């Protein structure tokens, strides 16, 4: 039976774990995935086979040992095939090098450790661009910094972005999960005077206290057991550009203190070093946590809030963006129809009514996934109401559901929240990531509630 998958991908990296992980991830997306550990075999391989996309590591344990291996092998590939589509794999410390590679012909780059969904977006954008070159068709990237919306709520955000972007003001972006906080951060960067410098995004909620310092401030060779070489932190990687700290409301008090010191002094001290390294970054932070409530409870430093929110943007949830659901649904339909090699569908009037009546607790991200799912499963080219199904947890934001139930039953709000969390964790068989996603929480926020309620 035909799978409908197309595309042939080559992965070149000297780390077996990276090759295995990427192959497992990509083999469900494309027709064929080949791997190669030794870049010296590249030219011979390209003489025999043609690839739609090549993932190329930027650092190999090779005789070159220049730190510019990625650029060297990129030039070799493009000399062999000037139309090759190459995506560089790089560490945060080499972001500036990766930016240089774009000017020398690379299609894009991904940063280790990567997020699977963003890596797949990069792959599909590359395949779409390749297909567009072959057929002359215009393609649409699923990941872009264009913020769509006609509602008054989103137009107010767009106006503020235009005003804030050209300044050096630190920006704090507040909003529920899925409202587009990183999209706004990228738009602020691209409209700033730092646009031709790196934009480095960090999900700080995913970093333990131990990793926080090494990832953000860097380390010297020998600073700890696995520190086999010097590595720039993400502050240095973003030097001259923009550093985006996502989920900043989830970092521990100890890390808040270290971050505040760096922001005050504009200097970092890599682990294993006593040398201060000056950094020039524009800081954008984001959180879905009630950061002022945390500050009132002494869980988040007030002086750090003052440092990160010269200007504050609060993104509206999708349910408050009147008129934008249809616009966004059609936009995502076009993207995912092209991605899945299907004609762009229409929406039945009853479908649009259903979409407009849904509360969208997952916001734009939930709508995006709902449209993609409908495109894949729909029986015809007119999307019907039954093509969009929502779980019970998606029918209203969890906080609203809990509050409503508390009002109806006179049960304590905390007891209902505890029981809701317990049931969702049981439903997901103890998988914290899935439970947190269903509850509309980050993993860190869910762990905090587990400790609070002794679950």
Secondary structure by P-SEA (a helix, b strand, c coil): ccccbbbbbbbbcccaaaaaaaaaaccccccbbbbbccccaaaaaaacccccbbbbbccccccccccaaaaaaaaaaaaacccbbbbbbbcccaaaaaaaaaaacccccccccccaaaaaaaaaaaaaaaaaaaccbbbbbccccbbbbccaaaaaaaaaaaacccccbbbbbbbcccccaaaaaaaaaaacccccccccccccccccccccccccccccccccccccbbbbccccccccbbbbbcccccccaaaaaaaaaaaaacccccccccbbbbbbbbbbbbbccaaaaaaaaccccaaaaaacccbbbbbbcccccccaaaaaaaaaaaaaaaaaccccccccaaaaaaaaaccccccaaaaaaaaaaaaacccccccccccccccccccccaaaaaaaaaaaccccaaaaaaaaaaaaaaaacccaaaaaaaacccaaaaaaaaaaacc
